[in-house]
Amino acid sequence: MEASARSHSSVLVEDTGTLRPLRDIYAVVAREMPGRVLRIKRVRRAGRQAYAVRVLKADGKRGDIVLDGASLAVIERR
């Protein structure tokens, strides 16, 4: 499935106590690294919650992008 075509419930971001809808995560990934989302994991980066997202890009290569858990800003891209 394409990142922009999925609808999901919310997940809890532990350090802020706010709910981040997965559709918002998919929207950022679709804009920053288009392709098929293979996995989303909650991780910690620099002591903060983050989302590590693995994407299968259109060229068939795998990409990884890490989003800040609170703002969904891109903090790492591979």
C-alpha positions in Angstrom: 0.0 0.0 0.0 1.1 3.5 -0.6 1.8 5.6 2.4 -0.9 8.2 1.5 -3.6 5.6 1.0 -3.7 4.1 4.5 -5.9 5.0 7.4 -5.0 4.1 10.9 -5.8 4.7 14.6 -3.6 6.7 16.9 -0.6 5.6 18.9 0.7 7.0 22.2 3.9 9.1 22.2 5.2 8.4 25.7 7.4 11.5 26.4 4.6 14.1 25.5 1.5 12.1 26.4 -0.1 13.2 23.1 -1.7 10.9 20.5 -0.2 11.0 17.0 -2.5 9.6 14.3 -0.7 7.1 12.1 -2.3 8.8 9.1 -0.2 11.9 10.0 3.0 9.7 10.1 2.0 8.2 6.7 1.4 11.7 5.2 4.9 12.9 6.2 6.5 9.7 4.9 4.6 10.0 1.6 5.9 13.6 1.2 9.5 12.9 2.3 10.2 9.4 1.0 7.4 8.1 -1.3 6.9 4.3 -1.5 5.4 1.4 0.3 5.7 1.6 4.1 7.0 -1.8 5.3 7.3 -1.0 9.0 6.9 1.6 11.7 8.7 1.3 15.0 8.8 3.5 18.0 12.4 4.2 18.9 14.4 6.7 21.0 16.8 9.2 19.4 18.7 11.7 21.6 16.4 10.7 24.6 13.2 11.5 22.7 10.5 9.3 21.2 10.7 8.9 17.5 9.2 6.8 14.7 11.6 4.7 12.6 9.9 4.0 9.2 11.1 1.5 6.6 10.0 2.2 3.1 10.2 0.2 -0.2 10.9 3.0 -2.7 9.7 3.0 -6.3 13.2 2.0 -7.6 13.0 -1.2 -5.5 15.5 0.0 -2.9 14.8 0.1 0.8 14.9 3.5 2.6 14.7 4.4 6.3 13.4 7.6 7.7 13.2 8.7 11.4 10.6 11.2 12.5 10.5 13.1 15.8 7.7 11.7 17.9 6.2 15.0 18.9 6.6 17.2 15.8 7.0 14.5 13.0 10.0 16.5 11.7 12.6 14.4 9.8 15.6 13.8 12.1 17.3 11.0 10.0 17.2 9.7 6.5 19.0 6.7 4.9 
